[in-house]
Amino acid sequence: VCYDYRFVAHYLDVLRKQDNVGLSLFHELTFLQDQTQINIKLHKLSLLRLRETSASRRKSQFTIVKTLDDVLYSSEYEISVYVINKLYIKPITDLVIDVCNKFKLFISQQYCIPGRNSIVRLGGVCTLILPNGKKVICKQTNQQKINRFIKEQENYNKIIKRLHPDSLRMISNTSDSLKFWIEIKSPLAVIWDGYSKTHFSFMEIYEGVSLEDILMTEFSNEIRKMHLRNYRLIFDYLCDFGIVWKDMCPRNIIVLSKPEGLVYQLYDFEKTEIFDGILSKEYRSEICRGQICIEELCVICRLDEVLECFDGYFCPEEWDVNSKKPLPFPMRPDMENILQHRNVSKITLGEYNRIDKEILSVRSPIERKIISKRLYPGHIGFKVEHYLSMVGYADAGEYDRKITEVLISANKNKCFALCVKFLNKILDNLEVVLLVKEFQYVYSGGLSLSKIASIDEIKVLRNIIDELYSKRYLAESFVCLCQGTK
């Protein structure tokens, strides 16, 4: 039986307080081997922590509603529960009864799911255990992007109806040996918590491995090609049904083996657009020129792999860097931000292509064949933005742009690998500090980093990036900074 490392801190907290009820539950856990029984005890420990942190709990009024619209748009009830998978009606309603009117507080005390790109997470996605021992993923409304949550729930219904109602959909290329299946993973239930004015969705915990994990750890070219070929087929399959899955990121695809063969489970459709009819080749190329290739696939795959995967749609070697034509497609948000800070008000297609090639050159993985390891410079900006936003910096998104500009300068100054190594070292050290602080926080009675208002090490990270950014045109000073010698 494996436990989250934060669970040790929770035990030490209970031991420090000499909480007999909690100690009894921990004692019972040491003798259990059945995972369901273990999970039931873990749920009881979560409720115990909730009762310790909330003295004002009172019985909540809730109702089970019949339609998705009832839970998304009606505020008639204090708590509305819409259960899509009827097997979950009792465990989910039991949970609502258990936590009373403190639903959001209970969710905030659950562990966020760590990402491969940032170990310590703070956000709207966590795991929790239902009273019957079932473990689920819970996603809550981002208060700055409320409409995205609502749109995602509606998109699940539209996509499933569009593709047809069967759970698994087979996709094949030219022979039986190339068949595989896709599965749209819609929520088990959606809940409206009127006390906190927040929506929540519950999803099954996935059993497979994300495509991102596979592409970041698998060195077999044959296996990589198979998954990338299937990735392209999934893209075309959805486009044939008029579905533009803008969040088609490898981390949103879970791969598992079932008796019928390879299955790709698809998650996260908040940015999806659905049109009537088959999407044209030109529009598919425009989609690839957006987030899918440059911001997602190129970050974890070699460029030659991406070019082969999206052959005919994504062709940087054909981009005309001298064209004076106006831009024929919408800008990506990251490019728009870069152009704004470069004081470029009117962009030509040629200038856009040139800058996009610069961006592309600093986002691809760096191969280190001697130690069979890759460095992922494209993830640095993501990590930095996440950790700055964790402690409340309103300009956290700006630092993703600054990292891109710093890496472009490092590439021009021929110290790219040095700069990536330097930034990764700072981030690695920061994550060690965050892990220790999170452990200490759980030990002191908390369950996440959400109460930490400021961390000195994150301020240091911010200052280092600011200094690199300010000296990116001063070659000698810039290289010294990347060497850590100033």
N, C-alpha and C positions, 0 to 999 in steps of 0.2 A: 504494500500500500504506500503510495507517494502522497505527500502533503506539500502545499505551498509553503515556502520558507517563512512567510508572514504568520503562518499558523503557529510556529514556535513562539513568536513574540506574543501572540494572543494567549498561549498557554502560560507564559511567564507573567503576563499581566494578571491572569486569574490566580496564579500561585502567589503573586505579590499581595493581592487583595484577600487571600485566603477565602475565596468565594466557594463555599462548599458545593453549591449546585453545579457551578462550572467545573470544579475539580472532579466531581462525580461523573460528569459527561466525558471529560477527557480520559478518566480512568476506564470507562466503558469502551471508549474508542480503541484502547490498546489491545482489547481481546477480540475485536471484530475483524472479519476478513471479507464479508459480503459488502460490496460497494454500496448497494442500496441502503443497507442498515447504517453504514458509515455516514452516508449522506444525510440520513434522517437526523442523526446526532449532530452533524455539522449545522443543519438548519436550526436545531434547537439552540445551539451555541450562538448563532446569529441573532435569534430572538432574545436571548439573554442579554447580549450586548445592546440591542435596541432598547430594552427595558431599563438598562442602566443609564442610557444617555437621554431618555425621554420620559420625564415624569408626568407629562400632560397628555398622555395617550387617552383617547376615548373611542368607543365603538363607532365605526364608520357606517354610513348608509350607502349601500351599493345596490346596483341592479345589473342583471345580465341582459344586454340589448341584442336585437335581432340582426341588425345590419351594420356594415362598416361605417356608413354615414352617421348612424346614431352615436357611435363612439367618437368620430372625428369632429362632428359639428354640433352635437347637442350638449349643452351644459346643464340639463335639467336635474341631473343626479350628482351627488357628491363624488361618487365613484361609479363609472360605467365600465362594464367588462364585455368585450366582444370576443368570443372564443371561436376560432376557425376550426381547430382540431378538437372535436367533441370529447376526446379521451382526456383532455386537460381541463375540463370544466371544474371538476371537484378540486384537484390540487391548486388551481389558480384561485378559485373562490376561497379555499381554505387559507391561502396565503393572505388574501385581502382581509379576512377575519382576524388572522394572527397579528398583522401589523397595525390594525385599526386605522386611525387617521394619519399615520406617519409613514405612508408608502414611500414618498420620495426620500425621507431620511433613511429608511431601511435600504433602499437601492444605493444611496450614496455611501453606505457602509460596506458594500460588497467590493470585492477586488476587481479593479479594471484589468482587462485582458492585455498582457504585455505584447508589444509588437517586436518583430525582428529588427525594425529600424530604430526603435526607442524602447528600452527595457522597462523604464518606469513610465507608466501611462496615467494620464488624468483626463478623463473624457466621458462621453455618454454611453460607452459600451462596457458592460461588465458581465460576469457570470454570477448566477445565484442558484440556490437549491430550493426546490419546492418542498412542501411538507411531506410529500410521498417519497422523497429522495431523488426525484428527477432533477438533473442539472440542466439549466437552460441559459441562453444568452439573452440579456436584456439591453435594449437600446432605448434611450430617452430623447425627447425633443431638445435640440439645441435652441436655447431661448433667442439667439440671434438669427436663427434660420428655421423658424417654426414651420413655415410653409413646405420646407423640404421633407420633413417627416410625413406630413399629410400627403404630399405628392407621391412619396415612395409607397405608402400603403395602397394608394389608388392604382399605382403602376403595377403592383403585383397582380391585382385582379385583371387589369387590362391585358397584361402580357400572357397570363395563363389562358385567358379566353381567346386571345389571338392565336396562340400556338396550338391549342386544343387542350381539353382538360386532363389528359393522361399525365401521370406523374413523371414518367421518363419519356424522353423523345430521342429516337435514334437518329444519328447523323452518320452518313458514310460518304466515301469519296468514289472510288471506282471498283473496289473489291470488298468481299465480305471480311477480309482480314483487317480492313481499315475502319470497321464500324466502332462507334462508341456512342455513349448516351450523355444527354444533358438533363439536368433536373433544376427547375426553378424553385428555390427554397423560400417559400413565403412564410410569414409569421404564424405561430401557433395561436396567438391571441394579441389583441390590442386593448390597452386600458387607458381611460381618462381619469386622472386624479384631480378632482376639483379643488382639493385642499391646497395643492401646490401649482395648479393650472398647468399641468404637465401631462403629455402623452407618453406611454411606454409601449414597446412591442416586445414580445417574447418569441425567441426562435430556438429550434433544436440545437443542441451542442453538436458541432460537426465532428465526425470520426476520422476523416481523412487528413491529408496534408495539403496546405495551400500550394497553388501553382507557383507562387512567389518563392516559397521555401524550396520547392523542387529546383527551380531555375537558379537559385542562389547556392545550392549545395551539390547539384548533380554535375559531374564532369564528363559523363558519357555523351558524346556527340549524337549517337543514335537515339538515346532516350530523350535528349533535349529536342532534337528535330521532330520526334513523334509528338511531343506535347505542343510545340510551337505550330506544327501543322494542324493539330486539332484546334488550337487557339484561333487560327485563321478561319477554319471551317465554322467555328461557333460564331465568329464575327459575321461571316457571309450569310450564315443561316438566319441570324437575327435580322440582318439588313434585308433579306428576301421577304421578311414579314413586316418590313417597315419600322423595325425597332432599332433606335439609336441608343445603345447602351454606353453612355459617356463615362460611366464608372467601370468600364471593362478593364479593371486592373488585375494582374495576376494574384494579388492578395485577396480578391473577391471571388476567386474560383477555388473550390476545394475538390481535390482529386481523390477518389477512392475506388477500390476494386470490389465489384459485386459479382454474383454468379453470372449475370448477363454480360459482364465485361467492365471496361473502364467507364466510370461515371464522373462527369464534371458538374458539381453542384454550384449554381450561380447565386450570389448574394448581392445586395445593395443596389437598389434601382432608383435612388432619389433624384439623380440627374438624367434620367432616361426620358427620351422623347419618342412618341409613337405616331407614325404617319400612315396614311392609306397608300397601299401599293408598294412595289419593290423599289428600293433605293438605287439610284443611278451609280455608275462607276465613279463619276465626278464627285458625287456627294460622299461616297465611301472614302475617296482619297482625301477629301476635306476633313472628314472625321479623323482619319489617321494622322493628318498633319496637326491635329489638335492634341488633346491630352494623351491619347492611347499610346502613340509611339514615343514622342519626345519626352513626355513627363513620366511615363510608366515603363514601357517595355525596354526602351533604350537605357534606362537606369540600371537594369539588372541583367541585360543580355548584351553580347557583343554586337556591334553594328552590322556585321555581315549576317548574323542570325536574324536580326530585325528586317533587313533588306530582303532576305529569302522568305521570311514569314509573310510579309506584306508586299511581295513582288507585284508590281502593277499599280499599287496604291501609294506606296511610300518610296520615293526615288530622289534622295538628296543630290545625287550626282547630276540630275537633270535640272536642278533649280538654277534659274538664270539670276546671277548676282548683279547684272548690269541693267536689268529691265527697268524702264521708267513708268511702266503701267501702274495704275492704282491697285491696291490689294483686292483680289477677287474673292476673298474668304474672310470670315471674322478672325480677329486676333485672339490668341490665347491670353488669358488674364496675366500670366507671368511676363509675356512679351510686352503687353500694354504697359505694365508697371516699369519695365526696363526702359522702354522708349520715353515714357514720361519723365523719368529721372535723367535721361540723356538729352532732354529738351528737344526731342524729335516730335514735331507737331503734325507733320504731313509725311507719311511713310510711303515709299514706293515698294513695289513687289521685289525689286532687286535688293534694296537695302534690308528689307525684312528677311529675305533669303540669306543674305550675308550674316546677319546677326544670329539667325536661327542656326546656321552652321557653327558659329562660335559656341552657342549654347550646347549644341549636340556634341561638340568635341570635348566638353568638360563634364558630361553626364554619363558617359559610357564607363563600364567597369574597367579597372586596371588589373591586368593579369600579372600574377607573381608566380610564375611556373616553378621556380626553385622550391617554393614551400607549398605549392598547390593551393594557393589562396588568391582571392580576388578582393580588391578594394572597391568600394562603391561611393564615388564622390557625389553622385546624384542624390544620395540619401542625407548628405550633411545638412543641406538647407532645411530639409524636412525635420530633422532632429532639432536643429537650433530653434526653428519656429515653434515646435512643440514645447520645448523646455522653457522658452521665454514666455509663451502664453500660459504655461502652468502657474507662473508666479504673478500673472496679471499685467504683463507689459502690453499696452494697447497697440504698440507698433511692432509686435512680434512678426507679423507677416512681411514687414519690410526687410527682415534679416535673411529671409530666403532669397530675396533679390540681391542683397549685398553679398551673400555667399556666392551666387552665380557670377557676379562681377569680379569678385576676388579670384575665383577659379579661372576665369577668362584671362585676367592679368597674369596669374601664375603660369598659365599655358604660354602666353606671349613672352614671359621672362624666363622660360625654360626651367621652371622650378615647380612644375605642376605636381609631380609625385611627392615632392618634399612638402608642399603646402597641404595636400590631402592627408599625409601622414601626421603633420603637425595638428591640424584641426581634429582629426580622429583621436589623437592622444588626449587632447583637451576634453573632448566629449566622453571618452572612456573614463577619464578621471572623474568627470562630473557625475557620470552614472553610478560609479562606486559610492560617491558621497550621497547621492539621492537614495540608493538602496539602503545605506546605513540609516539615513534620516527616516525613511519610511518604516524600517524595522523599529526604530526608537519610538516613532509616533504610535505604531500599533501597540507597542509595549506600554505606552503611557495611557492607553485607553481609546485611541482612535483606530480607524481602519483604512485610512488612505492619506495621501498628501494634500487633500483638499483644504486643510486648515493651515497649511504653511504659507504665510504671506510673502516671505522674502528669503531667498537663499543667496548667500554671498558669492558662492561659486558660479551661480548663473549670471550675477552682475559682472564677474570677472570675464566670463565667456563673451558677454555683450561688449565689454570694453575692448577685448582683443579683436573682435570682428570689426568694430568701429575703427580701430587703428590700422588694421590691414586694409580696410576699404579706403581710408583717407590717404594711404600711401601707395595705392595700387599703381599710380603712374610714376612713382619714384623707384626705379628698378633696384638700385643698390639697397635702399632702406627696406624695400618690400621683401627682397630675398633674405635679408638679415632677420626680419620678423619671422619668416617661414622656417628659418633655422633655429628660432628661439633664442637668437643672440642679440637682436635689435641692432 
